[in-house]
Amino acid sequence: MPISKTTTQAAFPYLNVDQEGTPNRYMNLPTPAGMRSTVLFGLPLRSFLTGEEVTDAAIQHYIDEAISEIEHTLDLYITPVTFRERHDYSAHQQFWSRGYIKVNHGPILDVSKFQLSFNNGNIGPGSFPLIDIPLEYIHTQPQEQTMQIVPATGVTVSGFIASIYSGLAFHAMGSSGVSNWPGAIQVEYRAGFETGKVPALLVGLIENMAAFKLLSIMGPILFPHNGVSISIDGTSQSTSTLGPGFLQNRLKDLNDMIEKQMDAAKGYYQKRFLIDYI
């Protein structure tokens, strides 16, 4: 019976099959209540002017903004996303490189389609690919965002080449002599992190970035000045608050942590440099 998708790969730790010990490598996504007890703990989240408290909806707004910024910056998706892509066909690459393609997003979780169609159609209901590669043949390198076609268990190499490459060349391109075709390879796959398996590093980055955004915008309202002095009939009283100086120090600390966490994520998930197949 054909499989509906390839085996789901672990995004972190990369390609692990079992985990032992007690470190909690994953964390739940940040919530307003959780942020109040961690990165925002002890801060007076109340307007000095109106007395209004910062709502959970406001904190959630900055959490969502932080997640979106991280996804745009790193091209890492905090929850799984299904992508459909088209890649150019090359007869040379299909045969000698075993159908090597580098997809646009990663880490790859699993693949649900690998098709070849020499028309301008799209993947989906009603489409008729020329070749629908059995998913048992799909080999992925999740972190490198690559796919190749490799014989499955029980399939001989000669039979594999005859059924995939020779048949494809004969039926699709052999008579015309065309060796390249734009968008002929169509793939569908999931990328990102499975529910409950978001690395603690990225959760901490989301929290720090959300706190930085909130304090940057609302800080002047929460920390308007350093001191208050009241004088009545020769009697005076004064009090000092943490004030803007504390706010600036807190923002600097958050910014430093964000830079370190962002750098660590870029390194592990290979997002520092653009590397492609030549």
Disulfide bonds with the S-S distance in Angstrom:
none
